[in-house]
Amino acid sequence: MTRVHTMQVGRLTVHALQTGFERLDGGAMFGVVPKPLWQRRIPADDRNRIRMGMRVLLVEHGDGLLLV
């Protein structure tokens, strides 16, 4: 399921599209922040991975569309 969040930035309309999820190593994502601190907010699985959203930006402007 794709979720869309839209905002207006000046003359641009920006859509943040949630395209899926993946699991990445929590220690690599938070670096020097101790695991007990970040795990309160984002729990890790048994392999120390956290669920991360994959998003793209679709920008509407006068000349067309831009996908970032």
PDB file of N, CA, C and O in Angstrom:
ATOM      1  N   MET A   1       0.840  -1.172   0.000  1.00  0.00           N
ATOM      2  CA  MET A   1       0.000   0.000   0.000  1.00  0.00           C
ATOM      3  C   MET A   1       0.890   1.241   0.000  1.00  0.00           C
ATOM      4  O   MET A   1       1.806   1.358   0.813  1.00  0.00           O
ATOM      5  N   THR A   2       0.614   2.159  -0.911  1.00  0.00           N
ATOM      6  CA  THR A   2       1.374   3.393  -1.004  1.00  0.00           C
ATOM      7  C   THR A   2       0.661   4.486  -0.228  1.00  0.00           C
ATOM      8  O   THR A   2      -0.519   4.752  -0.458  1.00  0.00           O
ATOM      9  N   ARG A   3       1.382   5.121   0.695  1.00  0.00           N
ATOM     10  CA  ARG A   3       0.833   6.261   1.431  1.00  0.00           C
ATOM     11  C   ARG A   3       1.422   7.525   0.835  1.00  0.00           C
ATOM     12  O   ARG A   3       2.581   7.544   0.422  1.00  0.00           O
ATOM     13  N   VAL A   4       0.620   8.585   0.791  1.00  0.00           N
ATOM     14  CA  VAL A   4       1.057   9.843   0.196  1.00  0.00           C
ATOM     15  C   VAL A   4       0.856  10.974   1.199  1.00  0.00           C
ATOM     16  O   VAL A   4      -0.212  11.111   1.796  1.00  0.00           O
ATOM     17  N   HIS A   5       1.897  11.778   1.374  1.00  0.00           N
ATOM     18  CA  HIS A   5       1.815  13.001   2.169  1.00  0.00           C
ATOM     19  C   HIS A   5       2.158  14.148   1.227  1.00  0.00           C
ATOM     20  O   HIS A   5       3.203  14.126   0.576  1.00  0.00           O
ATOM     21  N   THR A   6       1.292  15.140   1.153  1.00  0.00           N
ATOM     22  CA  THR A   6       1.470  16.239   0.205  1.00  0.00           C
ATOM     23  C   THR A   6       1.642  17.553   0.952  1.00  0.00           C
ATOM     24  O   THR A   6       0.984  17.799   1.963  1.00  0.00           O
ATOM     25  N   MET A   7       2.547  18.404   0.432  1.00  0.00           N
ATOM     26  CA  MET A   7       2.735  19.738   1.002  1.00  0.00           C
ATOM     27  C   MET A   7       3.035  20.719  -0.125  1.00  0.00           C
ATOM     28  O   MET A   7       3.536  20.345  -1.185  1.00  0.00           O
ATOM     29  N   GLN A   8       2.721  21.961   0.129  1.00  0.00           N
ATOM     30  CA  GLN A   8       2.992  23.029  -0.816  1.00  0.00           C
ATOM     31  C   GLN A   8       4.245  23.756  -0.359  1.00  0.00           C
ATOM     32  O   GLN A   8       4.333  24.161   0.801  1.00  0.00           O
ATOM     33  N   VAL A   9       5.221  23.931  -1.251  1.00  0.00           N
ATOM     34  CA  VAL A   9       6.456  24.660  -0.964  1.00  0.00           C
ATOM     35  C   VAL A   9       6.589  25.740  -2.039  1.00  0.00           C
ATOM     36  O   VAL A   9       7.080  25.489  -3.139  1.00  0.00           O
ATOM     37  N   GLY A  10       6.147  26.923  -1.698  1.00  0.00           N
ATOM     38  CA  GLY A  10       6.130  27.984  -2.706  1.00  0.00           C
ATOM     39  C   GLY A  10       5.206  27.589  -3.845  1.00  0.00           C
ATOM     40  O   GLY A  10       4.033  27.287  -3.626  1.00  0.00           O
ATOM     41  N   ARG A  11       5.744  27.590  -5.082  1.00  0.00           N
ATOM     42  CA  ARG A  11       4.945  27.185  -6.241  1.00  0.00           C
ATOM     43  C   ARG A  11       5.030  25.693  -6.526  1.00  0.00           C
ATOM     44  O   ARG A  11       4.439  25.211  -7.492  1.00  0.00           O
ATOM     45  N   LEU A  12       5.753  24.966  -5.703  1.00  0.00           N
ATOM     46  CA  LEU A  12       5.919  23.526  -5.899  1.00  0.00           C
ATOM     47  C   LEU A  12       4.935  22.747  -5.040  1.00  0.00           C
ATOM     48  O   LEU A  12       4.634  23.132  -3.910  1.00  0.00           O
ATOM     49  N   THR A  13       4.447  21.661  -5.585  1.00  0.00           N
ATOM     50  CA  THR A  13       3.668  20.708  -4.797  1.00  0.00           C
ATOM     51  C   THR A  13       4.538  19.467  -4.646  1.00  0.00           C
ATOM     52  O   THR A  13       4.975  18.885  -5.639  1.00  0.00           O
ATOM     53  N   VAL A  14       4.787  19.063  -3.404  1.00  0.00           N
ATOM     54  CA  VAL A  14       5.682  17.944  -3.119  1.00  0.00           C
ATOM     55  C   VAL A  14       4.878  16.812  -2.492  1.00  0.00           C
ATOM     56  O   VAL A  14       4.178  17.004  -1.498  1.00  0.00           O
ATOM     57  N   HIS A  15       4.992  15.638  -3.088  1.00  0.00           N
ATOM     58  CA  HIS A  15       4.320  14.446  -2.582  1.00  0.00           C
ATOM     59  C   HIS A  15       5.384  13.476  -2.079  1.00  0.00           C
ATOM     60  O   HIS A  15       6.259  13.073  -2.846  1.00  0.00           O
ATOM     61  N   ALA A  16       5.325  13.098  -0.811  1.00  0.00           N
ATOM     62  CA  ALA A  16       6.212  12.067  -0.258  1.00  0.00           C
ATOM     63  C   ALA A  16       5.458  10.744  -0.366  1.00  0.00           C
ATOM     64  O   ALA A  16       4.417  10.566   0.267  1.00  0.00           O
ATOM     65  N   LEU A  17       5.975   9.831  -1.154  1.00  0.00           N
ATOM     66  CA  LEU A  17       5.314   8.560  -1.414  1.00  0.00           C
ATOM     67  C   LEU A  17       5.992   7.439  -0.632  1.00  0.00           C
ATOM     68  O   LEU A  17       7.183   7.184  -0.812  1.00  0.00           O
ATOM     69  N   GLN A  18       5.245   6.780   0.226  1.00  0.00           N
ATOM     70  CA  GLN A  18       5.755   5.623   0.987  1.00  0.00           C
ATOM     71  C   GLN A  18       5.658   4.420   0.054  1.00  0.00           C
ATOM     72  O   GLN A  18       4.557   3.981  -0.277  1.00  0.00           O
ATOM     73  N   THR A  19       6.793   3.888  -0.368  1.00  0.00           N
ATOM     74  CA  THR A  19       6.779   2.817  -1.370  1.00  0.00           C
ATOM     75  C   THR A  19       7.039   1.434  -0.791  1.00  0.00           C
ATOM     76  O   THR A  19       6.913   0.438  -1.503  1.00  0.00           O
ATOM     77  N   GLY A  20       7.396   1.355   0.473  1.00  0.00           N
ATOM     78  CA  GLY A  20       7.647   0.050   1.081  1.00  0.00           C
ATOM     79  C   GLY A  20       8.502   0.191   2.323  1.00  0.00           C
ATOM     80  O   GLY A  20       8.703   1.288   2.844  1.00  0.00           O
ATOM     81  N   PHE A  21       8.999  -0.945   2.786  1.00  0.00           N
ATOM     82  CA  PHE A  21       9.829  -0.987   3.986  1.00  0.00           C
ATOM     83  C   PHE A  21      10.993  -1.938   3.772  1.00  0.00           C
ATOM     84  O   PHE A  21      10.922  -2.844   2.942  1.00  0.00           O
ATOM     85  N   GLU A  22      12.057  -1.728   4.519  1.00  0.00           N
ATOM     86  CA  GLU A  22      13.162  -2.672   4.564  1.00  0.00           C
ATOM     87  C   GLU A  22      13.724  -2.680   5.970  1.00  0.00           C
ATOM     88  O   GLU A  22      13.439  -1.779   6.759  1.00  0.00           O
ATOM     89  N   ARG A  23      14.512  -3.678   6.289  1.00  0.00           N
ATOM     90  CA  ARG A  23      15.116  -3.789   7.613  1.00  0.00           C
ATOM     91  C   ARG A  23      16.614  -3.561   7.485  1.00  0.00           C
ATOM     92  O   ARG A  23      17.291  -4.214   6.690  1.00  0.00           O
ATOM     93  N   LEU A  24      17.123  -2.620   8.285  1.00  0.00           N
ATOM     94  CA  LEU A  24      18.544  -2.287   8.282  1.00  0.00           C
ATOM     95  C   LEU A  24      19.107  -2.424   9.693  1.00  0.00           C
ATOM     96  O   LEU A  24      18.365  -2.361  10.673  1.00  0.00           O
ATOM     97  N   ASP A  25      20.417  -2.610   9.790  1.00  0.00           N
ATOM     98  CA  ASP A  25      21.079  -2.771  11.075  1.00  0.00           C
ATOM     99  C   ASP A  25      20.905  -1.518  11.923  1.00  0.00           C
ATOM    100  O   ASP A  25      21.308  -0.429  11.516  1.00  0.00           O
ATOM    101  N   GLY A  26      20.308  -1.669  13.095  1.00  0.00           N
ATOM    102  CA  GLY A  26      20.036  -0.540  13.975  1.00  0.00           C
ATOM    103  C   GLY A  26      21.294   0.157  14.454  1.00  0.00           C
ATOM    104  O   GLY A  26      21.323   1.385  14.542  1.00  0.00           O
ATOM    105  N   GLY A  27      22.336  -0.602  14.765  1.00  0.00           N
ATOM    106  CA  GLY A  27      23.589  -0.004  15.218  1.00  0.00           C
ATOM    107  C   GLY A  27      24.219   0.873  14.151  1.00  0.00           C
ATOM    108  O   GLY A  27      24.770   1.930  14.458  1.00  0.00           O
ATOM    109  N   ALA A  28      24.140   0.439  12.895  1.00  0.00           N
ATOM    110  CA  ALA A  28      24.691   1.238  11.800  1.00  0.00           C
ATOM    111  C   ALA A  28      23.873   2.501  11.581  1.00  0.00           C
ATOM    112  O   ALA A  28      24.428   3.544  11.239  1.00  0.00           O
ATOM    113  N   MET A  29      22.573   2.422  11.770  1.00  0.00           N
ATOM    114  CA  MET A  29      21.710   3.578  11.528  1.00  0.00           C
ATOM    115  C   MET A  29      21.865   4.649  12.614  1.00  0.00           C
ATOM    116  O   MET A  29      21.786   5.842  12.318  1.00  0.00           O
ATOM    117  N   PHE A  30      22.083   4.235  13.864  1.00  0.00           N
ATOM    118  CA  PHE A  30      22.156   5.199  14.962  1.00  0.00           C
ATOM    119  C   PHE A  30      23.574   5.515  15.405  1.00  0.00           C
ATOM    120  O   PHE A  30      23.768   6.400  16.238  1.00  0.00           O
ATOM    121  N   GLY A  31      24.563   4.824  14.877  1.00  0.00           N
ATOM    122  CA  GLY A  31      25.961   5.143  15.162  1.00  0.00           C
ATOM    123  C   GLY A  31      26.309   5.053  16.627  1.00  0.00           C
ATOM    124  O   GLY A  31      26.175   3.989  17.232  1.00  0.00           O
ATOM    125  N   VAL A  32      26.759   6.165  17.215  1.00  0.00           N
ATOM    126  CA  VAL A  32      27.268   6.168  18.583  1.00  0.00           C
ATOM    127  C   VAL A  32      26.168   6.237  19.644  1.00  0.00           C
ATOM    128  O   VAL A  32      26.466   6.186  20.837  1.00  0.00           O
ATOM    129  N   VAL A  33      24.913   6.350  19.233  1.00  0.00           N
ATOM    130  CA  VAL A  33      23.814   6.392  20.204  1.00  0.00           C
ATOM    131  C   VAL A  33      23.643   4.994  20.801  1.00  0.00           C
ATOM    132  O   VAL A  33      23.492   4.035  20.044  1.00  0.00           O
ATOM    133  N   PRO A  34      23.660   4.842  22.114  1.00  0.00           N
ATOM    134  CA  PRO A  34      23.537   3.518  22.730  1.00  0.00           C
ATOM    135  C   PRO A  34      22.192   2.853  22.399  1.00  0.00           C
ATOM    136  O   PRO A  34      21.149   3.505  22.358  1.00  0.00           O
ATOM    137  N   LYS A  35      22.250   1.555  22.170  1.00  0.00           N
ATOM    138  CA  LYS A  35      21.058   0.793  21.800  1.00  0.00           C
ATOM    139  C   LYS A  35      19.903   0.949  22.786  1.00  0.00           C
ATOM    140  O   LYS A  35      18.761   1.067  22.342  1.00  0.00           O
ATOM    141  N   PRO A  36      20.137   0.956  24.110  1.00  0.00           N
ATOM    142  CA  PRO A  36      18.987   1.130  25.019  1.00  0.00           C
ATOM    143  C   PRO A  36      18.206   2.425  24.774  1.00  0.00           C
ATOM    144  O   PRO A  36      17.010   2.484  25.063  1.00  0.00           O
ATOM    145  N   LEU A  37      18.861   3.452  24.250  1.00  0.00           N
ATOM    146  CA  LEU A  37      18.165   4.710  23.978  1.00  0.00           C
ATOM    147  C   LEU A  37      17.299   4.626  22.727  1.00  0.00           C
ATOM    148  O   LEU A  37      16.119   4.975  22.764  1.00  0.00           O
ATOM    149  N   TRP A  38      17.887   4.157  21.602  1.00  0.00           N
ATOM    150  CA  TRP A  38      17.093   4.132  20.378  1.00  0.00           C
ATOM    151  C   TRP A  38      16.091   2.989  20.342  1.00  0.00           C
ATOM    152  O   TRP A  38      15.079   3.085  19.649  1.00  0.00           O
ATOM    153  N   GLN A  39      16.348   1.912  21.071  1.00  0.00           N
ATOM    154  CA  GLN A  39      15.432   0.777  21.031  1.00  0.00           C
ATOM    155  C   GLN A  39      14.098   1.069  21.738  1.00  0.00           C
ATOM    156  O   GLN A  39      13.104   0.390  21.480  1.00  0.00           O
ATOM    157  N   ARG A  40      14.072   2.061  22.617  1.00  0.00           N
ATOM    158  CA  ARG A  40      12.794   2.460  23.229  1.00  0.00           C
ATOM    159  C   ARG A  40      11.807   2.941  22.170  1.00  0.00           C
ATOM    160  O   ARG A  40      10.601   2.719  22.279  1.00  0.00           O
ATOM    161  N   ARG A  41      12.331   3.592  21.161  1.00  0.00           N
ATOM    162  CA  ARG A  41      11.481   4.181  20.114  1.00  0.00           C
ATOM    163  C   ARG A  41      11.280   3.243  18.926  1.00  0.00           C
ATOM    164  O   ARG A  41      10.180   3.153  18.382  1.00  0.00           O
ATOM    165  N   ILE A  42      12.338   2.549  18.527  1.00  0.00           N
ATOM    166  CA  ILE A  42      12.278   1.648  17.373  1.00  0.00           C
ATOM    167  C   ILE A  42      12.863   0.308  17.793  1.00  0.00           C
ATOM    168  O   ILE A  42      14.085   0.156  17.803  1.00  0.00           O
ATOM    169  N   PRO A  43      12.034  -0.663  18.138  1.00  0.00           N
ATOM    170  CA  PRO A  43      12.554  -1.950  18.594  1.00  0.00           C
ATOM    171  C   PRO A  43      13.253  -2.726  17.470  1.00  0.00           C
ATOM    172  O   PRO A  43      12.833  -2.695  16.313  1.00  0.00           O
ATOM    173  N   ALA A  44      14.314  -3.412  17.843  1.00  0.00           N
ATOM    174  CA  ALA A  44      15.078  -4.224  16.891  1.00  0.00           C
ATOM    175  C   ALA A  44      14.589  -5.666  16.940  1.00  0.00           C
ATOM    176  O   ALA A  44      14.049  -6.124  17.947  1.00  0.00           O
ATOM    177  N   ASP A  45      14.793  -6.376  15.822  1.00  0.00           N
ATOM    178  CA  ASP A  45      14.457  -7.801  15.804  1.00  0.00           C
ATOM    179  C   ASP A  45      15.628  -8.604  16.371  1.00  0.00           C
ATOM    180  O   ASP A  45      16.586  -8.023  16.880  1.00  0.00           O
ATOM    181  N   ASP A  46      15.559  -9.923  16.288  1.00  0.00           N
ATOM    182  CA  ASP A  46      16.612 -10.777  16.863  1.00  0.00           C
ATOM    183  C   ASP A  46      17.950 -10.650  16.143  1.00  0.00           C
ATOM    184  O   ASP A  46      18.972 -11.103  16.658  1.00  0.00           O
ATOM    185  N   ARG A  47      17.957 -10.039  14.958  1.00  0.00           N
ATOM    186  CA  ARG A  47      19.204  -9.821  14.212  1.00  0.00           C
ATOM    187  C   ARG A  47      19.650  -8.361  14.288  1.00  0.00           C
ATOM    188  O   ARG A  47      20.496  -7.925  13.508  1.00  0.00           O
ATOM    189  N   ASN A  48      19.075  -7.603  15.234  1.00  0.00           N
ATOM    190  CA  ASN A  48      19.424  -6.208  15.489  1.00  0.00           C
ATOM    191  C   ASN A  48      19.015  -5.274  14.352  1.00  0.00           C
ATOM    192  O   ASN A  48      19.595  -4.199  14.196  1.00  0.00           O
ATOM    193  N   ARG A  49      18.016  -5.677  13.553  1.00  0.00           N
ATOM    194  CA  ARG A  49      17.560  -4.849  12.435  1.00  0.00           C
ATOM    195  C   ARG A  49      16.316  -4.062  12.842  1.00  0.00           C
ATOM    196  O   ARG A  49      15.494  -4.532  13.629  1.00  0.00           O
ATOM    197  N   ILE A  50      16.196  -2.857  12.291  1.00  0.00           N
ATOM    198  CA  ILE A  50      15.020  -2.027  12.537  1.00  0.00           C
ATOM    199  C   ILE A  50      14.287  -1.809  11.215  1.00  0.00           C
ATOM    200  O   ILE A  50      14.888  -1.828  10.141  1.00  0.00           O
ATOM    201  N   ARG A  51      12.983  -1.603  11.320  1.00  0.00           N
ATOM    202  CA  ARG A  51      12.162  -1.390  10.133  1.00  0.00           C
ATOM    203  C   ARG A  51      12.289   0.065   9.692  1.00  0.00           C
ATOM    204  O   ARG A  51      12.060   0.979  10.484  1.00  0.00           O
ATOM    205  N   MET A  52      12.649   0.276   8.441  1.00  0.00           N
ATOM    206  CA  MET A  52      12.828   1.613   7.883  1.00  0.00           C
ATOM    207  C   MET A  52      11.930   1.761   6.661  1.00  0.00           C
ATOM    208  O   MET A  52      11.804   0.839   5.855  1.00  0.00           O
ATOM    209  N   GLY A  53      11.309   2.931   6.531  1.00  0.00           N
ATOM    210  CA  GLY A  53      10.460   3.205   5.389  1.00  0.00           C
ATOM    211  C   GLY A  53      11.274   3.613   4.171  1.00  0.00           C
ATOM    212  O   GLY A  53      12.299   4.283   4.291  1.00  0.00           O
ATOM    213  N   MET A  54      10.806   3.202   3.000  1.00  0.00           N
ATOM    214  CA  MET A  54      11.405   3.638   1.735  1.00  0.00           C
ATOM    215  C   MET A  54      10.461   4.671   1.131  1.00  0.00           C
ATOM    216  O   MET A  54       9.277   4.399   0.934  1.00  0.00           O
ATOM    217  N   ARG A  55      10.991   5.854   0.839  1.00  0.00           N
ATOM    218  CA  ARG A  55      10.160   6.936   0.322  1.00  0.00           C
ATOM    219  C   ARG A  55      10.822   7.583  -0.889  1.00  0.00           C
ATOM    220  O   ARG A  55      12.047   7.614  -1.009  1.00  0.00           O
ATOM    221  N   VAL A  56       9.995   8.091  -1.770  1.00  0.00           N
ATOM    222  CA  VAL A  56      10.448   8.924  -2.884  1.00  0.00           C
ATOM    223  C   VAL A  56       9.652  10.222  -2.835  1.00  0.00           C
ATOM    224  O   VAL A  56       8.561  10.269  -2.266  1.00  0.00           O
ATOM    225  N   LEU A  57      10.202  11.268  -3.432  1.00  0.00           N
ATOM    226  CA  LEU A  57       9.497  12.547  -3.532  1.00  0.00           C
ATOM    227  C   LEU A  57       9.095  12.776  -4.982  1.00  0.00           C
ATOM    228  O   LEU A  57       9.914  12.633  -5.890  1.00  0.00           O
ATOM    229  N   LEU A  58       7.841  13.128  -5.194  1.00  0.00           N
ATOM    230  CA  LEU A  58       7.346  13.525  -6.500  1.00  0.00           C
ATOM    231  C   LEU A  58       7.057  15.014  -6.415  1.00  0.00           C
ATOM    232  O   LEU A  58       6.199  15.449  -5.647  1.00  0.00           O
ATOM    233  N   VAL A  59       7.785  15.795  -7.217  1.00  0.00           N
ATOM    234  CA  VAL A  59       7.667  17.253  -7.172  1.00  0.00           C
ATOM    235  C   VAL A  59       6.952  17.727  -8.437  1.00  0.00           C
ATOM    236  O   VAL A  59       7.376  17.432  -9.555  1.00  0.00           O
ATOM    237  N   GLU A  60       5.866  18.464  -8.240  1.00  0.00           N
ATOM    238  CA  GLU A  60       5.138  19.056  -9.363  1.00  0.00           C
ATOM    239  C   GLU A  60       5.571  20.514  -9.481  1.00  0.00           C
ATOM    240  O   GLU A  60       5.555  21.257  -8.499  1.00  0.00           O
ATOM    241  N   HIS A  61       5.958  20.918 -10.695  1.00  0.00           N
ATOM    242  CA  HIS A  61       6.322  22.312 -10.928  1.00  0.00           C
ATOM    243  C   HIS A  61       5.822  22.715 -12.315  1.00  0.00           C
ATOM    244  O   HIS A  61       5.263  21.894 -13.041  1.00  0.00           O
ATOM    245  N   GLY A  62       6.023  23.962 -12.672  1.00  0.00           N
ATOM    246  CA  GLY A  62       5.482  24.497 -13.911  1.00  0.00           C
ATOM    247  C   GLY A  62       5.917  23.771 -15.177  1.00  0.00           C
ATOM    248  O   GLY A  62       5.170  23.744 -16.155  1.00  0.00           O
ATOM    249  N   ASP A  63       7.107  23.184 -15.177  1.00  0.00           N
ATOM    250  CA  ASP A  63       7.627  22.497 -16.361  1.00  0.00           C
ATOM    251  C   ASP A  63       7.327  21.009 -16.381  1.00  0.00           C
ATOM    252  O   ASP A  63       7.630  20.343 -17.371  1.00  0.00           O
ATOM    253  N   GLY A  64       6.738  20.462 -15.317  1.00  0.00           N
ATOM    254  CA  GLY A  64       6.419  19.043 -15.292  1.00  0.00           C
ATOM    255  C   GLY A  64       6.622  18.426 -13.916  1.00  0.00           C
ATOM    256  O   GLY A  64       6.385  19.057 -12.886  1.00  0.00           O
ATOM    257  N   LEU A  65       7.067  17.177 -13.932  1.00  0.00           N
ATOM    258  CA  LEU A  65       7.241  16.395 -12.703  1.00  0.00           C
ATOM    259  C   LEU A  65       8.702  16.024 -12.525  1.00  0.00           C
ATOM    260  O   LEU A  65       9.436  15.849 -13.497  1.00  0.00           O
ATOM    261  N   LEU A  66       9.116  15.904 -11.262  1.00  0.00           N
ATOM    262  CA  LEU A  66      10.475  15.479 -10.935  1.00  0.00           C
ATOM    263  C   LEU A  66      10.350  14.409  -9.849  1.00  0.00           C
ATOM    264  O   LEU A  66       9.707  14.632  -8.823  1.00  0.00           O
ATOM    265  N   LEU A  67      10.959  13.262 -10.076  1.00  0.00           N
ATOM    266  CA  LEU A  67      10.963  12.173  -9.096  1.00  0.00           C
ATOM    267  C   LEU A  67      12.338  12.126  -8.441  1.00  0.00           C
ATOM    268  O   LEU A  67      13.356  11.979  -9.117  1.00  0.00           O
ATOM    269  N   VAL A  68      12.354  12.254  -7.112  1.00  0.00           N
ATOM    270  CA  VAL A  68      13.607  12.253  -6.353  1.00  0.00           C
ATOM    271  C   VAL A  68      13.639  11.034  -5.477  1.00  0.00           C
ATOM    272  O   VAL A  68      14.606  10.826  -4.745  1.00  0.00           O
TER     273      VAL A  68
END
